Amino acid sequence: MKEKVVLAYSGGLDTTAIIPWLKENYDYDVVCCCIDVGQGNELDGLEERAKLSGAEKLYILNVIDEFCDDYIVPCVQAHSVYENKYLLGTSMARPLIAKKLVEIARKEGAVAICHGATGKGNDQVRFELGIKALAPDLKIIAPWRCNETWKMQSREDEIEYCHQHGIDLPFSADSSYSRDRNLWHISHEGLELEDPANEPNYDHLLVLGVTPEKAPDKAEYVTMTFEKGVPTSLNGEKMKVSEIITKLNELGGKNGIGIVDIVENRVVGMKSRGVYETPGGTILMEAHQQLEELILDRATYEVKKEMGDKFAQIVYEGKWFTPLREAIQAFIESTQEYVTGEVKFKLYKGNIIKAGTTSPYSLYSESLASFTTGELYDHHDAEGFINLFGLPLKVRAMKKLAREAEEAKKAEK
């Protein structure tokens, strides 16, 4: 009986070519595994394609709700944004995919896991760190790093290789954007984006929405509720998190929300330029932060921001299955105990505009914040506070003046 390898399978040209390559170079039985994190119609026809390509078996695992509840929600609660712009769409999904690949490998008794990530990208790091953390005994095969046996350097090469092995599928050799899609976002790289001097061709590029210029001229109001930092309803209707994100994608896409063009620093050391569409995620992040502003005290808010930035780095670098991620997430979850309330905003041509926030746990006091003097706050108390708060500045200035006076006296002599 042949040994088995589990292939992270998308059905695209790369992973289709990998199937005969694995059989030819390793003599493995290939078990394909497609993890559905919200790719939509990209999964159509996968069973037939995998079979025609020589796979022994295909698993298609729908993990959308697990993705939303256990990976997206913690990142939203932490307000994790990599390098101030990237909402971690691809990064969040990779540890879950790695986890499921390991589960299938155990179920099938496989000796190896194979992925189609290139040797220049972040995904090879994320997949392999996840696999190493969960199954250190499994062999990892990355064809794009196998210089002696993986001779293909272009789509034309891969199509020809497939034809040579009796796989005649309707793949095109035309160049297109390199994309990654899930329920949270879609990323675009390649073509004109490879030169940061070029403006993106949005008419050709966008998938989930439109540019702000093409969005409706009328604002659209949206209301959301949260319970302990978890979104629970949208426009008065109770929904699962996955349903809320799906609906927000529709609303955000229509109104030109969440289009980001960035040059980011990859884990492997190079800079890369990409355009990300995250319409629903951008709205959800903003809504959650809008509610937290009312509820968290200043000191907690400051530390949480630092932890959120660190959490983003951890997720981006593929270190999900680490004690540090667990520890930071535990801190974040503790801050969410009272993040409950309702958020209202309007969407207008790429903007998310506040329209009112309420919470039973709000720390905002109208009587304190207003210009009217109340019982809890006497304006005269501020004088003593400022004297103490500014004491280091005043002492420093006094010492400076004394030194200058001393130097002036010496100069006169």
C-alpha positions as CSV (number, residue, x, y, z in Angstrom):
1,M,0.0,0.0,0.0
2,K,1.3,3.4,-1.0
3,E,1.9,6.2,1.6
4,K,-0.4,9.1,1.5
5,V,0.1,12.9,1.2
6,V,-2.6,15.5,2.0
7,L,-2.6,18.3,-0.5
8,A,-4.0,21.8,0.4
9,Y,-6.2,22.0,-2.7
10,S,-7.8,24.9,-4.3
11,G,-8.6,23.5,-7.8
12,G,-6.5,26.2,-9.5
13,L,-3.7,25.5,-11.9
14,D,-0.9,25.3,-9.3
15,T,-2.5,22.7,-7.1
16,T,-3.8,20.8,-10.2
17,A,-0.3,20.4,-11.5
18,I,1.0,19.4,-8.1
19,I,-1.1,16.2,-8.1
20,P,0.7,14.4,-10.9
21,W,4.0,15.9,-9.7
22,L,3.6,14.4,-6.2
23,K,2.7,11.0,-7.7
24,E,5.7,11.1,-10.1
25,N,8.3,12.3,-7.6
26,Y,7.1,10.7,-4.4
27,D,4.9,7.8,-5.5
28,Y,2.3,8.9,-3.0
29,D,-1.5,8.5,-3.1
30,V,-2.7,12.1,-3.1
31,V,-5.6,13.1,-0.8
32,C,-6.9,16.5,-1.7
33,C,-8.3,18.8,1.0
34,C,-10.1,22.0,0.2
35,I,-11.0,24.1,3.3
36,D,-14.0,26.3,2.6
37,V,-13.5,29.6,4.5
38,G,-15.9,31.4,2.1
39,Q,-14.4,31.2,-1.3
40,G,-17.8,31.1,-2.9
41,N,-18.1,29.8,-6.4
42,E,-14.3,29.0,-6.5
43,L,-15.3,25.6,-5.2
44,D,-17.6,24.7,-8.1
45,G,-16.5,21.6,-10.0
46,L,-13.7,20.7,-7.6
47,E,-14.6,17.0,-7.2
48,E,-14.5,16.3,-10.9
49,R,-11.3,18.3,-11.3
50,A,-9.5,16.5,-8.5
51,K,-10.5,13.1,-9.9
52,L,-9.4,14.0,-13.4
53,S,-6.1,15.2,-12.0
54,G,-5.3,11.9,-10.4
55,A,-6.3,12.4,-6.7
56,E,-7.4,9.4,-4.7
57,K,-9.9,11.4,-2.7
58,L,-11.2,14.9,-2.1
59,Y,-12.4,16.5,1.1
60,I,-14.3,19.7,1.1
61,L,-14.7,21.0,4.6
62,N,-17.0,23.9,5.3
63,V,-15.4,25.7,8.3
64,I,-16.9,29.2,7.7
65,D,-18.6,29.5,11.1
66,E,-15.5,28.3,12.9
67,F,-13.4,30.8,10.9
68,C,-15.7,33.6,11.9
69,D,-16.2,32.7,15.6
70,D,-12.7,31.5,16.5
71,Y,-10.4,33.5,14.3
72,I,-12.1,36.6,12.9
73,V,-13.9,37.6,16.2
74,P,-10.7,37.6,18.3
75,C,-9.0,39.8,15.7
76,V,-11.9,42.2,15.6
77,Q,-12.0,42.3,19.4
78,A,-8.3,43.1,19.5
79,H,-8.7,45.5,16.6
80,S,-5.7,43.8,15.0
81,V,-4.5,45.7,11.9
82,Y,-1.1,45.0,10.4
83,E,0.9,48.1,9.6
84,N,-2.1,50.3,10.2
85,K,-4.0,49.1,7.1
86,Y,-4.2,45.4,6.5
87,L,-7.1,43.7,8.2
88,L,-5.4,40.2,8.1
89,G,-7.9,38.5,5.8
90,T,-5.5,35.9,4.4
91,S,-3.5,35.7,7.6
92,M,-6.4,34.8,9.8
93,A,-7.5,31.9,7.6
94,R,-4.1,30.1,7.3
95,P,-3.9,28.6,10.9
96,L,-7.4,27.2,10.6
97,I,-6.5,25.7,7.2
98,A,-3.3,24.2,8.6
99,K,-5.3,22.8,11.6
100,K,-7.8,21.0,9.2
101,L,-5.0,19.7,7.0
102,V,-3.5,18.1,10.0
103,E,-6.8,16.6,11.1
104,I,-7.3,15.0,7.7
105,A,-3.7,13.8,7.6
106,R,-4.3,12.0,10.9
107,K,-7.6,10.6,9.7
108,E,-6.0,9.3,6.5
109,G,-2.8,8.1,8.1
110,A,-0.8,10.4,5.8
111,V,2.9,10.9,6.2
112,A,3.1,14.3,4.6
113,I,1.3,17.5,3.9
114,C,1.8,19.5,0.7
115,H,1.0,23.1,0.0
116,G,1.3,25.2,-3.2
117,A,2.6,28.4,-1.6
118,T,5.6,30.0,-3.3
119,G,9.0,30.5,-1.8
120,K,8.6,34.3,-1.7
121,G,5.3,34.7,0.1
122,N,4.0,34.7,3.7
123,D,1.7,31.7,3.3
124,Q,4.5,29.1,3.3
125,V,5.5,30.5,6.7
126,R,1.9,30.4,8.0
127,F,1.0,27.0,6.8
128,E,4.3,25.4,8.0
129,L,4.3,27.0,11.4
130,G,0.8,25.7,12.0
131,I,1.7,22.2,10.8
132,K,4.9,22.1,12.9
133,A,3.0,23.3,16.0
134,L,0.2,20.7,15.6
135,A,2.0,17.7,14.0
136,P,5.8,18.0,14.2
137,D,6.2,14.4,12.9
138,L,4.6,15.1,9.5
139,K,6.7,15.8,6.5
140,I,6.0,19.1,4.7
141,I,6.4,19.4,0.9
142,A,6.6,22.8,-0.8
143,P,7.0,22.1,-4.6
144,W,7.9,25.7,-5.4
145,R,11.0,25.3,-3.2
146,C,12.0,21.9,-4.8
147,N,14.4,23.3,-7.4
148,E,15.6,19.9,-8.7
149,T,12.2,18.4,-9.4
150,W,9.8,21.3,-9.8
151,K,10.9,22.7,-13.2
152,M,7.7,24.8,-13.9
153,Q,8.2,28.6,-13.9
154,S,5.1,29.8,-15.6
155,R,1.4,29.1,-16.2
156,E,2.3,27.9,-19.7
157,D,4.8,25.4,-18.1
158,E,2.2,24.1,-15.7
159,I,-0.5,23.7,-18.5
160,E,2.0,21.8,-20.6
161,Y,2.9,19.6,-17.7
162,C,-0.8,18.8,-17.1
163,H,-1.3,17.9,-20.8
164,Q,1.7,15.6,-20.7
165,H,0.1,13.7,-17.8
166,G,-3.3,13.5,-19.5
167,I,-5.0,16.4,-17.6
168,D,-6.8,18.5,-20.1
169,L,-8.7,21.2,-18.1
170,P,-9.8,24.6,-19.2
171,F,-7.0,26.6,-17.7
172,S,-5.9,29.8,-19.4
173,A,-2.3,30.9,-19.9
174,D,-3.4,34.6,-19.7
175,S,-1.8,36.5,-16.9
176,S,-4.2,37.8,-14.3
177,Y,-4.1,39.1,-10.7
178,S,-3.0,36.7,-8.0
179,R,-6.0,36.6,-5.6
180,D,-6.9,35.1,-2.3
181,R,-10.6,35.1,-1.3
182,N,-12.5,34.2,1.8
183,L,-15.5,35.5,3.7
184,W,-13.6,38.3,5.2
185,H,-11.8,39.7,2.1
186,I,-10.2,39.3,-1.3
187,S,-6.6,40.3,-2.0
188,H,-5.1,41.3,-5.4
189,E,-1.5,41.2,-6.4
190,G,0.4,41.2,-9.7
191,L,0.0,42.9,-13.1
192,E,0.1,46.8,-12.8
193,L,0.2,46.5,-9.0
194,E,3.8,45.2,-9.1
195,D,5.0,48.7,-9.7
196,P,4.0,51.1,-6.8
197,A,4.1,54.0,-9.3
198,N,1.0,52.6,-11.1
199,E,-2.5,53.4,-10.2
200,P,-4.6,50.3,-9.7
201,N,-7.0,49.5,-12.6
202,Y,-10.1,49.4,-10.3
203,D,-12.5,48.8,-13.1
204,H,-10.8,45.6,-13.9
205,L,-9.6,44.7,-10.4
206,L,-12.5,45.0,-8.0
207,V,-14.6,41.9,-7.1
208,L,-16.6,42.6,-3.9
209,G,-17.6,46.2,-4.6
210,V,-17.2,49.5,-6.4
211,T,-15.0,52.6,-6.0
212,P,-16.4,55.4,-3.8
213,E,-17.0,57.4,-7.1
214,K,-19.4,54.8,-8.3
215,A,-21.2,54.3,-5.0
216,P,-24.7,55.7,-4.5
217,D,-25.2,59.4,-3.9
218,K,-27.4,58.7,-0.9
219,A,-26.1,57.6,2.5
220,E,-27.3,54.2,3.9
221,Y,-27.9,53.8,7.7
222,V,-26.9,50.7,9.5
223,T,-27.5,49.6,13.1
224,M,-25.6,46.8,14.9
225,T,-25.6,45.3,18.3
226,F,-22.8,43.6,20.2
227,E,-22.8,41.4,23.3
228,K,-19.4,41.1,25.1
229,G,-17.6,42.2,22.0
230,V,-19.4,39.8,19.6
231,P,-21.7,41.1,16.9
232,T,-25.2,39.7,17.4
233,S,-27.6,41.6,15.1
234,L,-27.7,43.8,12.0
235,N,-30.5,46.3,11.4
236,G,-32.7,44.7,14.1
237,E,-32.3,41.1,12.9
238,K,-30.5,38.5,15.0
239,M,-27.8,36.7,13.0
240,K,-24.7,34.5,13.2
241,V,-21.4,36.3,12.8
242,S,-20.9,34.7,9.4
243,E,-24.3,36.0,8.3
244,I,-23.5,39.5,9.6
245,I,-20.2,39.6,7.7
246,T,-21.9,38.3,4.5
247,K,-24.5,41.1,4.7
248,L,-22.0,43.7,5.6
249,N,-19.9,42.7,2.6
250,E,-22.9,43.4,0.4
251,L,-23.6,46.8,2.1
252,G,-20.0,47.8,2.2
253,G,-19.2,46.8,-1.3
254,K,-22.2,48.7,-2.7
255,N,-21.0,51.9,-0.9
256,G,-17.3,51.7,-1.8
257,I,-16.1,50.7,1.7
258,G,-12.9,48.9,2.6
259,I,-10.6,49.3,-0.5
260,V,-7.0,49.5,0.6
261,D,-3.9,49.9,-1.5
262,I,-0.7,49.1,0.5
263,V,3.0,48.3,0.3
264,E,3.5,45.9,3.2
265,N,6.6,44.2,4.8
266,R,6.4,40.5,4.3
267,V,7.6,38.0,6.9
268,V,10.4,36.8,4.5
269,G,11.9,40.3,4.3
270,M,10.7,41.9,1.1
271,K,8.1,44.6,0.5
272,S,5.0,43.7,-1.6
273,R,2.2,45.8,-3.0
274,G,-1.4,44.7,-3.0
275,V,-5.0,45.9,-3.0
276,Y,-7.3,44.5,-0.5
277,E,-11.1,44.6,-0.5
278,T,-12.6,44.1,3.0
279,P,-16.0,45.8,2.9
280,G,-17.7,44.0,5.7
281,G,-14.6,43.6,7.8
282,T,-13.9,47.3,7.7
283,I,-17.4,48.1,8.9
284,L,-17.3,45.5,11.6
285,M,-13.9,46.7,12.9
286,E,-15.1,50.4,12.9
287,A,-18.4,49.5,14.6
288,H,-16.7,47.5,17.4
289,Q,-14.2,50.3,18.0
290,Q,-17.0,52.9,18.1
291,L,-18.6,50.9,20.9
292,E,-15.4,50.4,22.8
293,E,-14.8,54.2,22.9
294,L,-17.7,54.5,25.3
295,I,-16.9,51.6,27.5
296,L,-13.2,51.1,28.1
297,D,-11.3,53.2,30.6
298,R,-8.2,55.1,29.3
299,A,-5.5,52.9,30.8
300,T,-7.1,49.7,29.6
301,Y,-7.7,51.2,26.1
302,E,-4.0,52.2,25.8
303,V,-2.7,48.8,26.8
304,K,-5.3,47.1,24.6
305,K,-4.1,49.1,21.6
306,E,-0.5,47.9,22.2
307,M,-1.7,44.3,22.6
308,G,-3.8,44.6,19.4
309,D,-0.8,45.7,17.4
310,K,1.2,42.8,18.8
311,F,-1.7,40.4,18.1
312,A,-1.8,41.6,14.5
313,Q,2.0,40.9,14.1
314,I,1.5,37.4,15.6
315,V,-1.3,36.5,13.2
316,Y,0.5,38.0,10.2
317,E,3.6,35.9,11.0
318,G,1.7,32.7,11.3
319,K,2.3,32.3,15.0
320,W,-1.4,31.5,15.9
321,F,-0.6,28.3,17.8
322,T,1.7,29.9,20.4
323,P,1.4,30.6,24.1
324,L,1.8,34.3,23.4
325,R,-1.2,34.4,21.1
326,E,-3.2,32.6,23.7
327,A,-2.1,34.9,26.5
328,I,-2.8,38.1,24.6
329,Q,-6.2,36.8,23.5
330,A,-7.1,36.0,27.1
331,F,-6.3,39.6,28.0
332,I,-8.4,40.9,25.1
333,E,-11.3,38.7,26.0
334,S,-11.2,40.1,29.6
335,T,-11.6,43.6,28.2
336,Q,-14.7,42.6,26.3
337,E,-16.8,41.7,29.4
338,Y,-18.8,45.0,29.1
339,V,-18.5,45.7,25.4
340,T,-22.3,45.5,24.9
341,G,-24.5,47.9,23.2
342,E,-25.8,49.4,19.9
343,V,-23.9,51.2,17.2
344,K,-25.5,53.2,14.5
345,F,-23.6,54.7,11.5
346,K,-24.2,55.6,7.9
347,L,-22.2,54.4,4.8
348,Y,-21.5,57.0,2.2
349,K,-19.0,56.8,-0.7
350,G,-16.3,54.9,1.1
351,N,-16.9,56.5,4.5
352,I,-18.3,55.1,7.7
353,I,-19.9,58.0,9.6
354,K,-21.1,57.8,13.2
355,A,-24.8,58.2,13.8
356,G,-25.1,57.4,17.5
357,T,-23.8,54.8,20.1
358,T,-25.4,53.5,23.2
359,S,-24.4,51.0,25.9
360,P,-25.6,50.2,29.4
361,Y,-22.0,50.1,30.4
362,S,-21.0,53.5,28.9
363,L,-18.5,55.5,31.0
364,Y,-19.5,58.7,29.3
365,S,-21.2,61.0,31.7
366,E,-23.1,63.9,30.1
367,S,-23.1,65.9,33.3
368,L,-19.3,65.5,33.6
369,A,-18.5,66.2,30.0
370,S,-20.8,69.2,29.6
371,F,-19.8,72.8,30.4
372,T,-22.2,72.9,33.3
373,T,-20.6,72.5,36.7
374,G,-21.9,69.4,38.5
375,E,-21.5,67.8,41.9
376,L,-18.7,65.4,40.8
377,Y,-16.5,68.0,39.2
378,D,-15.4,71.4,40.4
379,H,-13.6,73.5,37.9
380,H,-11.3,74.9,40.7
381,D,-10.0,71.3,41.3
382,A,-8.3,71.4,37.9
383,E,-5.8,74.0,39.2
384,G,-4.2,71.7,41.7
385,F,-4.3,68.8,39.3
386,I,-2.5,70.9,36.6
387,N,0.1,72.1,39.2
388,L,1.0,68.5,40.1
389,F,0.6,67.1,36.5
390,G,2.9,69.8,35.2
391,L,5.4,69.8,38.1
392,P,8.2,67.9,36.2
393,L,7.9,70.5,33.4
394,K,8.1,73.4,35.8
395,V,11.0,72.0,37.7
396,R,12.9,71.3,34.5
397,A,12.3,74.9,33.3
398,M,13.4,76.4,36.6
399,K,16.6,74.3,36.6
400,K,17.3,75.4,33.1
401,L,16.9,79.1,34.0
402,A,19.2,78.7,37.0
403,R,21.9,77.1,34.9
404,E,21.6,79.9,32.3
405,A,21.8,82.6,35.0
406,E,24.9,80.9,36.5
407,E,26.6,80.7,33.0
408,A,25.8,84.4,32.5
409,K,27.5,85.3,35.7
410,K,30.6,83.3,34.7
411,A,30.7,85.0,31.3
412,E,30.6,88.5,33.0
413,K,33.7,87.6,35.0
